[in-house]
Amino acid sequence: MTFEEYKDQISEAVTTNSGLCPVCAALSVFNGKWKLSIIYELSVYGSMRFSEIKKVIGNITNNALSNALKDLEKDGILVRKQFNEIPPHVEYSLTEKGEDLLPVFYALTMWGLKYIP
């Protein structure tokens, strides 16, 4: 569907196959204070360890970060890769589904640059 088709159909209530509003369905994936920040940082840095994500985000608790990462993994936005080395470590990166969000971040960036001083 093109943007023009979307604009034409929006007044007719565009819905998913299950009858849901696609915007609401998409926003439910990002529900939570930290998920968009995590996705953004992974899009900037690529693969990151838990401690690296925590460091770049800043004021986030270990529990909040852990829960957000689990939710994003469950939703297929990111993948958790465990390395069985000494010492063992885990890295997170975006899936193809997560990388498909990059044009959305670009659009938000352009909007922000236009309207937010």
URHU-V272756 format. One record per run of one state. SS is the DSSP state (~ for helix, > for strand, _ for the rest). FROM is the first residue (numbers start at 0). LEN is the number of residues. If there is no record, write none. Layout:
# URHU-V272756
((SS | FROM | LEN) (SS | FROM | LEN))
This chain:
# URHU-V272756
((_ | 0 | 2) (~ | 2 | 8) (_ | 10 | 11) (~ | 21 | 8) (_ | 29 | 5) (~ | 34 | 11) (_ | 45 | 2) (> | 47 | 2) (~ | 49 | 8) (_ | 57 | 4) (~ | 61 | 13) (_ | 74 | 3) (> | 77 | 6) (_ | 83 | 5) (> | 88 | 6) (_ | 94 | 1) (~ | 95 | 4) (_ | 99 | 2) (~ | 101 | 14) (_ | 115 | 2))
